[in-house]
Amino acid sequence: MRLDLTDEQVEGLRRQLGVERPVSEGLIDAAEVARRFGVSRDYVYAHAARLGAVRLGDGPRGRLRFDPALVSERLGCVPQIRPQRPTGPTSSRRRRSSRRAASDLLPVRGSQP
């Protein structure tokens, strides 16, 4: 069940319940929107107006920034924050020791042990 409330109704409920207005964490770029909400950057740019993009600068190619709370509201979902990828070696295979017992090796033709 979804409630459609106006901003004034939400503010009234906050005052009645004694809940403070959430502090905005600041604007984020399209790459961060894509990461948090599990969509592609192309999707973010294609739907920038719907997601409430703010254009920085005067020109038509100014950088876009987004309010994460507004994006969440417009998408009607909870952000899918994905864990950061670990840096460094990602191989899960264990290295074999370079020291092997003589019994592990096959004899070479013509040589005596």
N, CA, C and O atoms as a GROMACS GRO file, in nm:
protein
  452
    1MET      N    1   0.084  -0.116   0.000
    1MET     CA    2   0.000   0.000   0.000
    1MET      C    3   0.089   0.124   0.000
    1MET      O    4   0.182   0.134   0.080
    2ARG      N    5   0.061   0.216  -0.088
    2ARG     CA    6   0.141   0.337  -0.100
    2ARG      C    7   0.056   0.459  -0.070
    2ARG      O    8  -0.056   0.472  -0.120
    3LEU      N    9   0.109   0.548   0.013
    3LEU     CA   10   0.040   0.671   0.045
    3LEU      C   11   0.096   0.784  -0.040
    3LEU      O   12   0.217   0.799  -0.052
    4ASP      N   13   0.008   0.862  -0.098
    4ASP     CA   14   0.051   0.979  -0.173
    4ASP      C   15   0.022   1.102  -0.088
    4ASP      O   16  -0.094   1.143  -0.075
    5LEU      N   17   0.127   1.159  -0.029
    5LEU     CA   18   0.113   1.275   0.058
    5LEU      C   19   0.178   1.396  -0.007
    5LEU      O   20   0.279   1.384  -0.077
    6THR      N   21   0.122   1.512   0.017
    6THR     CA   22   0.185   1.635  -0.029
    6THR      C   23   0.300   1.670   0.065
    6THR      O   24   0.310   1.616   0.175
    7ASP      N   25   0.385   1.761   0.020
    7ASP     CA   26   0.496   1.805   0.104
    7ASP      C   27   0.446   1.866   0.234
    7ASP      O   28   0.505   1.847   0.340
    8GLU      N   29   0.336   1.941   0.225
    8GLU     CA   30   0.280   2.004   0.345
    8GLU      C   31   0.231   1.899   0.445
    8GLU      O   32   0.250   1.914   0.565
    9GLN      N   33   0.168   1.793   0.396
    9GLN     CA   34   0.120   1.686   0.483
    9GLN      C   35   0.237   1.614   0.551
    9GLN      O   36   0.230   1.580   0.669
   10VAL      N   37   0.343   1.592   0.476
   10VAL     CA   38   0.461   1.526   0.532
   10VAL      C   39   0.522   1.613   0.641
   10VAL      O   40   0.557   1.564   0.748
   11GLU      N   41   0.534   1.744   0.613
   11GLU     CA   42   0.589   1.836   0.713
   11GLU      C   43   0.501   1.838   0.838
   11GLU      O   44   0.553   1.840   0.949
   12GLY      N   45   0.368   1.838   0.820
   12GLY     CA   46   0.277   1.835   0.934
   12GLY      C   47   0.294   1.711   1.018
   12GLY      O   48   0.294   1.718   1.141
   13LEU      N   49   0.309   1.597   0.954
   13LEU     CA   50   0.331   1.471   1.026
   13LEU      C   51   0.464   1.474   1.101
   13LEU      O   52   0.473   1.428   1.215
   14ARG      N   53   0.567   1.529   1.038
   14ARG     CA   54   0.698   1.540   1.105
   14ARG      C   55   0.687   1.624   1.232
   14ARG      O   56   0.741   1.588   1.336
   15ARG      N   57   0.617   1.738   1.221
   15ARG     CA   58   0.602   1.825   1.338
   15ARG      C   59   0.524   1.754   1.448
   15ARG      O   60   0.561   1.761   1.565
   16GLN      N   61   0.416   1.686   1.411
   16GLN     CA   62   0.333   1.616   1.511
   16GLN      C   63   0.410   1.505   1.580
   16GLN      O   64   0.394   1.483   1.700
   17LEU      N   65   0.492   1.436   1.505
   17LEU     CA   66   0.568   1.323   1.561
   17LEU      C   67   0.701   1.367   1.623
   17LEU      O   68   0.768   1.287   1.688
   18GLY      N   69   0.738   1.492   1.602
   18GLY     CA   70   0.864   1.541   1.657
   18GLY      C   71   0.985   1.488   1.585
   18GLY      O   72   1.093   1.476   1.644
   19VAL      N   73   0.968   1.455   1.458
   19VAL     CA   74   1.078   1.402   1.379
   19VAL      C   75   1.143   1.516   1.303
   19VAL      O   76   1.075   1.596   1.238
   20GLU      N   77   1.275   1.523   1.313
   20GLU     CA   78   1.347   1.628   1.241
   20GLU      C   79   1.358   1.593   1.094
   20GLU      O   80   1.356   1.476   1.056
   21ARG      N   81   1.369   1.696   1.014
   21ARG     CA   82   1.387   1.678   0.871
   21ARG      C   83   1.521   1.609   0.847
   21ARG      O   84   1.622   1.649   0.906
   22PRO      N   85   1.524   1.507   0.762
   22PRO     CA   86   1.651   1.438   0.737
   22PRO      C   87   1.753   1.533   0.675
   22PRO      O   88   1.719   1.618   0.593
   23VAL      N   89   1.875   1.518   0.716
   23VAL     CA   90   1.982   1.600   0.663
   23VAL      C   91   2.024   1.543   0.529
   23VAL      O   92   2.052   1.424   0.516
   24SER      N   93   2.027   1.628   0.430
   24SER     CA   94   2.067   1.583   0.297
   24SER      C   95   2.217   1.555   0.298
   24SER      O   96   2.294   1.629   0.358
   25GLU      N   97   2.257   1.449   0.232
   25GLU     CA   98   2.398   1.413   0.229
   25GLU      C   99   2.470   1.484   0.116
   25GLU      O  100   2.590   1.462   0.096
   26GLY      N  101   2.400   1.567   0.043
   26GLY     CA  102   2.463   1.639  -0.067
   26GLY      C  103   2.429   1.575  -0.200
   26GLY      O  104   2.372   1.466  -0.208
   27LEU      N  105   2.464   1.646  -0.304
   27LEU     CA  106   2.436   1.599  -0.439
   27LEU      C  107   2.541   1.498  -0.484
   27LEU      O  108   2.657   1.506  -0.445
   28ILE      N  109   2.497   1.404  -0.565
   28ILE     CA  110   2.586   1.300  -0.616
   28ILE      C  111   2.582   1.301  -0.768
   28ILE      O  112   2.488   1.354  -0.827
   29ASP      N  113   2.683   1.245  -0.832
   29ASP     CA  114   2.688   1.243  -0.978
   29ASP      C  115   2.616   1.120  -1.034
   29ASP      O  116   2.570   1.033  -0.961
   30ALA      N  117   2.608   1.116  -1.168
   30ALA     CA  118   2.533   1.009  -1.236
   30ALA      C  119   2.593   0.871  -1.209
   30ALA      O  120   2.519   0.774  -1.196
   31ALA      N  121   2.724   0.863  -1.201
   31ALA     CA  122   2.788   0.733  -1.175
   31ALA      C  123   2.748   0.680  -1.038
   31ALA      O  124   2.723   0.561  -1.023
   32GLU      N  125   2.741   0.768  -0.939
   32GLU     CA  126   2.703   0.726  -0.804
   32GLU      C  127   2.554   0.688  -0.800
   32GLU      O  128   2.517   0.593  -0.731
   33VAL      N  129   2.470   0.761  -0.872
   33VAL     CA  130   2.327   0.724  -0.880
   33VAL      C  131   2.315   0.584  -0.939
   33VAL      O  132   2.241   0.500  -0.887
   34ALA      N  133   2.387   0.559  -1.047
   34ALA     CA  134   2.382   0.428  -1.111
   34ALA      C  135   2.425   0.318  -1.015
   34ALA      O  136   2.361   0.213  -1.008
   35ARG      N  137   2.534   0.342  -0.941
   35ARG     CA  138   2.585   0.241  -0.847
   35ARG      C  139   2.486   0.215  -0.735
   35ARG      O  140   2.456   0.100  -0.704
   36ARG      N  141   2.434   0.323  -0.674
   36ARG     CA  142   2.345   0.306  -0.560
   36ARG      C  143   2.212   0.244  -0.594
   36ARG      O  144   2.157   0.167  -0.515
   37PHE      N  145   2.159   0.276  -0.712
   37PHE     CA  146   2.024   0.232  -0.744
   37PHE      C  147   2.021   0.117  -0.844
   37PHE      O  148   1.913   0.076  -0.887
   38GLY      N  149   2.136   0.063  -0.880
   38GLY     CA  150   2.142  -0.056  -0.965
   38GLY      C  151   2.093  -0.033  -1.106
   38GLY      O  152   2.030  -0.120  -1.165
   39VAL      N  153   2.122   0.085  -1.162
   39VAL     CA  154   2.085   0.114  -1.301
   39VAL      C  155   2.212   0.156  -1.374
   39VAL      O  156   2.316   0.178  -1.312
   40SER      N  157   2.203   0.167  -1.506
   40SER     CA  158   2.320   0.208  -1.583
   40SER      C  159   2.331   0.360  -1.586
   40SER      O  160   2.232   0.431  -1.564
   41ARG      N  161   2.451   0.410  -1.615
   41ARG     CA  162   2.468   0.555  -1.630
   41ARG      C  163   2.386   0.606  -1.746
   41ARG      O  164   2.333   0.718  -1.741
   42ASP      N  165   2.374   0.527  -1.852
   42ASP     CA  166   2.292   0.568  -1.966
   42ASP      C  167   2.147   0.591  -1.923
   42ASP      O  168   2.083   0.687  -1.966
   43TYR      N  169   2.096   0.503  -1.837
   43TYR     CA  170   1.960   0.519  -1.786
   43TYR      C  171   1.948   0.649  -1.706
   43TYR      O  172   1.850   0.722  -1.720
   44VAL      N  173   2.047   0.676  -1.624
   44VAL     CA  174   2.044   0.798  -1.541
   44VAL      C  175   2.038   0.922  -1.630
   44VAL      O  176   1.957   1.011  -1.606
   45TYR      N  177   2.123   0.927  -1.733
   45TYR     CA  178   2.122   1.043  -1.823
   45TYR      C  179   1.993   1.052  -1.904
   45TYR      O  180   1.940   1.161  -1.925
   46ALA      N  181   1.941   0.939  -1.949
   46ALA     CA  182   1.818   0.939  -2.027
   46ALA      C  183   1.697   0.985  -1.945
   46ALA      O  184   1.603   1.041  -2.001
   47HIS      N  185   1.700   0.962  -1.814
   47HIS     CA  186   1.588   0.997  -1.727
   47HIS      C  187   1.625   1.108  -1.628
   47HIS      O  188   1.564   1.119  -1.521
   48ALA      N  189   1.723   1.189  -1.663
   48ALA     CA  190   1.775   1.291  -1.572
   48ALA      C  191   1.665   1.386  -1.523
   48ALA      O  192   1.659   1.415  -1.404
   49ALA      N  193   1.580   1.434  -1.612
   49ALA     CA  194   1.475   1.528  -1.572
   49ALA      C  195   1.379   1.461  -1.474
   49ALA      O  196   1.340   1.521  -1.374
   50ARG      N  197   1.342   1.338  -1.502
   50ARG     CA  198   1.250   1.264  -1.414
   50ARG      C  199   1.312   1.240  -1.276
   50ARG      O  200   1.242   1.238  -1.175
   51LEU      N  201   1.444   1.223  -1.272
   51LEU     CA  202   1.513   1.195  -1.147
   51LEU      C  203   1.551   1.322  -1.071
   51LEU      O  204   1.611   1.315  -0.964
   52GLY      N  205   1.515   1.439  -1.126
   52GLY     CA  206   1.538   1.566  -1.057
   52GLY      C  207   1.679   1.617  -1.069
   52GLY      O  208   1.734   1.673  -0.973
   53ALA      N  209   1.740   1.600  -1.186
   53ALA     CA  210   1.878   1.644  -1.205
   53ALA      C  211   1.892   1.795  -1.188
   53ALA      O  212   1.803   1.872  -1.225
   54VAL      N  213   2.005   1.834  -1.133
   54VAL     CA  214   2.041   1.975  -1.120
   54VAL      C  215   2.161   1.996  -1.210
   54VAL      O  216   2.263   1.928  -1.196
   55ARG      N  217   2.150   2.091  -1.304
   55ARG     CA  218   2.261   2.116  -1.397
   55ARG      C  219   2.352   2.223  -1.337
   55ARG      O  220   2.308   2.332  -1.301
   56LEU      N  221   2.480   2.189  -1.327
   56LEU     CA  222   2.580   2.283  -1.277
   56LEU      C  223   2.642   2.357  -1.395
   56LEU      O  224   2.690   2.294  -1.489
   57GLY      N  225   2.641   2.486  -1.391
   57GLY     CA  226   2.696   2.566  -1.500
   57GLY      C  227   2.585   2.620  -1.588
   57GLY      O  228   2.470   2.579  -1.578
   58ASP      N  229   2.623   2.714  -1.676
   58ASP     CA  230   2.524   2.782  -1.761
   58ASP      C  231   2.497   2.711  -1.892
   58ASP      O  232   2.387   2.720  -1.946
   59GLY      N  233   2.594   2.641  -1.943
   59GLY     CA  234   2.581   2.582  -2.075
   59GLY      C  235   2.496   2.456  -2.077
   59GLY      O  236   2.462   2.402  -1.972
   60PRO      N  237   2.462   2.410  -2.197
   60PRO     CA  238   2.380   2.289  -2.211
   60PRO      C  239   2.453   2.162  -2.171
   60PRO      O  240   2.391   2.058  -2.150
   61ARG      N  241   2.586   2.171  -2.162
   61ARG     CA  242   2.663   2.052  -2.125
   61ARG      C  243   2.716   2.061  -1.982
   61ARG      O  244   2.817   1.998  -1.950
   62GLY      N  245   2.649   2.136  -1.898
   62GLY     CA  246   2.691   2.146  -1.759
   62GLY      C  247   2.677   2.011  -1.689
   62GLY      O  248   2.594   1.929  -1.728
   63ARG      N  249   2.756   1.989  -1.588
   63ARG     CA  250   2.753   1.863  -1.513
   63ARG      C  251   2.618   1.844  -1.444
   63ARG      O  252   2.558   1.941  -1.397
   64LEU      N  253   2.573   1.720  -1.438
   64LEU     CA  254   2.447   1.688  -1.369
   64LEU      C  255   2.477   1.634  -1.231
   64LEU      O  256   2.570   1.555  -1.212
   65ARG      N  257   2.398   1.677  -1.135
   65ARG     CA  258   2.407   1.625  -0.999
   65ARG      C  259   2.266   1.592  -0.952
   65ARG      O  260   2.169   1.650  -1.000
   66PHE      N  261   2.256   1.497  -0.857
   66PHE     CA  262   2.127   1.446  -0.813
   66PHE      C  263   2.120   1.442  -0.661
   66PHE      O  264   2.220   1.416  -0.594
   67ASP      N  265   2.002   1.466  -0.608
   67ASP     CA  266   1.975   1.451  -0.465
   67ASP      C  267   1.934   1.305  -0.446
   67ASP      O  268   1.831   1.264  -0.500
   68PRO      N  269   2.010   1.226  -0.370
   68PRO     CA  270   1.978   1.083  -0.356
   68PRO      C  271   1.839   1.057  -0.299
   68PRO      O  272   1.775   0.960  -0.338
   69ALA      N  273   1.793   1.141  -0.208
   69ALA     CA  274   1.659   1.121  -0.150
   69ALA      C  275   1.552   1.141  -0.256
   69ALA      O  276   1.454   1.066  -0.261
   70LEU      N  277   1.571   1.241  -0.342
   70LEU     CA  278   1.474   1.267  -0.449
   70LEU      C  279   1.476   1.155  -0.552
   70LEU      O  280   1.370   1.112  -0.600
   71VAL      N  281   1.594   1.107  -0.587
   71VAL     CA  282   1.605   0.996  -0.683
   71VAL      C  283   1.533   0.874  -0.628
   71VAL      O  284   1.459   0.807  -0.700
   72SER      N  285   1.554   0.844  -0.500
   72SER     CA  286   1.489   0.730  -0.437
   72SER      C  287   1.338   0.744  -0.443
   72SER      O  288   1.266   0.649  -0.474
   73GLU      N  289   1.290   0.863  -0.415
   73GLU     CA  290   1.146   0.889  -0.419
   73GLU      C  291   1.092   0.874  -0.561
   73GLU      O  292   0.988   0.812  -0.582
   74ARG      N  293   1.164   0.930  -0.657
   74ARG     CA  294   1.117   0.925  -0.797
   74ARG      C  295   1.120   0.784  -0.854
   74ARG      O  296   1.036   0.747  -0.935
   75LEU      N  297   1.217   0.706  -0.812
   75LEU     CA  298   1.224   0.567  -0.858
   75LEU      C  299   1.132   0.476  -0.778
   75LEU      O  300   1.101   0.365  -0.820
   76GLY      N  301   1.089   0.525  -0.661
   76GLY     CA  302   1.001   0.445  -0.576
   76GLY      C  303   1.069   0.322  -0.521
   76GLY      O  304   1.008   0.216  -0.511
   77CYS      N  305   1.195   0.337  -0.486
   77CYS     CA  306   1.268   0.220  -0.436
   77CYS      C  307   1.370   0.262  -0.332
   77CYS      O  308   1.393   0.380  -0.308
   78VAL      N  309   1.428   0.162  -0.272
   78VAL     CA  310   1.536   0.180  -0.176
   78VAL      C  311   1.666   0.161  -0.252
   78VAL      O  312   1.676   0.068  -0.333
   79PRO      N  313   1.765   0.245  -0.229
   79PRO     CA  314   1.890   0.228  -0.301
   79PRO      C  315   1.953   0.092  -0.277
   79PRO      O  316   1.947   0.038  -0.166
   80GLN      N  317   2.014   0.038  -0.380
   80GLN     CA  318   2.083  -0.091  -0.370
   80GLN      C  319   2.231  -0.063  -0.357
   80GLN      O  320   2.305  -0.070  -0.455
   81ILE      N  321   2.274  -0.031  -0.237
   81ILE     CA  322   2.414   0.003  -0.218
   81ILE      C  323   2.495  -0.125  -0.230
   81ILE      O  324   2.476  -0.221  -0.154
   82ARG      N  325   2.583  -0.123  -0.324
   82ARG     CA  326   2.664  -0.242  -0.350
   82ARG      C  327   2.799  -0.227  -0.282
   82ARG      O  328   2.854  -0.117  -0.275
   83PRO      N  329   2.852  -0.337  -0.231
   83PRO     CA  330   2.982  -0.327  -0.165
   83PRO      C  331   3.091  -0.288  -0.264
   83PRO      O  332   3.085  -0.322  -0.382
   84GLN      N  333   3.189  -0.216  -0.214
   84GLN     CA  334   3.303  -0.178  -0.297
   84GLN      C  335   3.380  -0.302  -0.336
   84GLN      O  336   3.392  -0.397  -0.257
   85ARG      N  337   3.433  -0.302  -0.455
   85ARG     CA  338   3.516  -0.414  -0.498
   85ARG      C  339   3.650  -0.406  -0.426
   85ARG      O  340   3.707  -0.298  -0.414
   86PRO      N  341   3.699  -0.518  -0.381
   86PRO     CA  342   3.828  -0.515  -0.312
   86PRO      C  343   3.939  -0.479  -0.408
   86PRO      O  344   3.934  -0.512  -0.527
   87THR      N  345   4.039  -0.410  -0.359
   87THR     CA  346   4.153  -0.378  -0.442
   87THR      C  347   4.261  -0.482  -0.419
   87THR      O  348   4.264  -0.549  -0.316
   88GLY      N  349   4.348  -0.495  -0.515
   88GLY     CA  350   4.455  -0.592  -0.502
   88GLY      C  351   4.420  -0.722  -0.573
   88GLY      O  352   4.323  -0.727  -0.649
   89PRO      N  353   4.498  -0.826  -0.548
   89PRO     CA  354   4.474  -0.954  -0.617
   89PRO      C  355   4.338  -1.011  -0.581
   89PRO      O  356   4.297  -1.014  -0.465
   90THR      N  357   4.268  -1.057  -0.683
   90THR     CA  358   4.134  -1.111  -0.660
   90THR      C  359   4.126  -1.261  -0.682
   90THR      O  360   4.019  -1.320  -0.672
   91SER      N  361   4.239  -1.322  -0.712
   91SER     CA  362   4.238  -1.465  -0.736
   91SER      C  363   4.210  -1.541  -0.606
   91SER      O  364   4.270  -1.512  -0.503
   92SER      N  365   4.119  -1.636  -0.615
   92SER     CA  366   4.087  -1.714  -0.496
   92SER      C  367   4.168  -1.846  -0.493
   92SER      O  368   4.159  -1.922  -0.397
   93ARG      N  369   4.245  -1.870  -0.599
   93ARG     CA  370   4.326  -1.992  -0.601
   93ARG      C  371   4.449  -1.973  -0.514
   93ARG      O  372   4.507  -1.864  -0.509
   94ARG      N  373   4.487  -2.078  -0.448
   94ARG     CA  374   4.605  -2.074  -0.364
   94ARG      C  375   4.727  -2.111  -0.447
   94ARG      O  376   4.721  -2.198  -0.534
   95ARG      N  377   4.834  -2.044  -0.420
   95ARG     CA  378   4.958  -2.078  -0.490
   95ARG      C  379   5.014  -2.206  -0.434
   95ARG      O  380   5.008  -2.232  -0.313
   96ARG      N  381   5.068  -2.285  -0.521
   96ARG     CA  382   5.135  -2.406  -0.476
   96ARG      C  383   5.277  -2.371  -0.435
   96ARG      O  384   5.340  -2.282  -0.491
   97SER      N  385   5.322  -2.441  -0.341
   97SER     CA  386   5.458  -2.421  -0.295
   97SER      C  387   5.554  -2.461  -0.406
   97SER      O  388   5.533  -2.560  -0.476
   98SER      N  389   5.660  -2.384  -0.421
   98SER     CA  390   5.759  -2.418  -0.524
   98SER      C  391   5.847  -2.534  -0.480
   98SER      O  392   5.919  -2.593  -0.561
   99ARG      N  393   5.841  -2.567  -0.353
   99ARG     CA  394   5.919  -2.680  -0.302
   99ARG      C  395   5.830  -2.803  -0.302
   99ARG      O  396   5.731  -2.810  -0.230
  100ARG      N  397   5.868  -2.898  -0.382
  100ARG     CA  398   5.791  -3.021  -0.390
  100ARG      C  399   5.879  -3.138  -0.348
  100ARG      O  400   6.001  -3.135  -0.363
  101ALA      N  401   5.816  -3.236  -0.297
  101ALA     CA  402   5.890  -3.358  -0.262
  101ALA      C  403   5.933  -3.428  -0.389
  101ALA      O  404   5.865  -3.419  -0.491
  102ALA      N  405   6.045  -3.498  -0.382
  102ALA     CA  406   6.097  -3.569  -0.500
  102ALA      C  407   5.998  -3.673  -0.549
  102ALA      O  408   5.996  -3.705  -0.668
  103SER      N  409   5.915  -3.726  -0.461
  103SER     CA  410   5.820  -3.828  -0.502
  103SER      C  411   5.707  -3.771  -0.587
  103SER      O  412   5.637  -3.846  -0.655
  104ASP      N  413   5.689  -3.637  -0.584
  104ASP     CA  414   5.583  -3.575  -0.663
  104ASP      C  415   5.623  -3.558  -0.809
  104ASP      O  416   5.538  -3.535  -0.895
  105LEU      N  417   5.755  -3.571  -0.838
  105LEU     CA  418   5.803  -3.545  -0.973
  105LEU      C  419   5.821  -3.674  -1.050
  105LEU      O  420   5.851  -3.779  -0.992
  106LEU      N  421   5.802  -3.665  -1.179
  106LEU     CA  422   5.826  -3.780  -1.265
  106LEU      C  423   5.973  -3.783  -1.303
  106LEU      O  424   6.036  -3.679  -1.321
  107PRO      N  425   6.029  -3.902  -1.314
  107PRO     CA  426   6.171  -3.911  -1.350
  107PRO      C  427   6.194  -3.867  -1.494
  107PRO      O  428   6.110  -3.890  -1.580
  108VAL      N  429   6.308  -3.804  -1.517
  108VAL     CA  430   6.344  -3.762  -1.650
  108VAL      C  431   6.425  -3.875  -1.715
  108VAL      O  432   6.511  -3.935  -1.651
  109ARG      N  433   6.397  -3.903  -1.842
  109ARG     CA  434   6.468  -4.013  -1.909
  109ARG      C  435   6.618  -3.987  -1.913
  109ARG      O  436   6.665  -3.877  -1.942
  110GLY      N  437   6.688  -4.089  -1.883
  110GLY     CA  438   6.834  -4.084  -1.892
  110GLY      C  439   6.901  -4.032  -1.765
  110GLY      O  440   7.024  -4.028  -1.759
  111SER      N  441   6.825  -3.992  -1.665
  111SER     CA  442   6.890  -3.945  -1.542
  111SER      C  443   6.858  -4.042  -1.429
  111SER      O  444   6.750  -4.099  -1.424
  112GLN      N  445   6.953  -4.058  -1.342
  112GLN     CA  446   6.937  -4.147  -1.227
  112GLN      C  447   6.909  -4.063  -1.102
  112GLN      O  448   6.971  -3.959  -1.083
  113PRO      N  449   6.817  -4.108  -1.016
  113PRO     CA  450   6.794  -4.033  -0.891
  113PRO      C  451   6.902  -4.051  -0.792
  113PRO      O  452   6.896  -3.995  -0.682
   0.00000   0.00000   0.00000
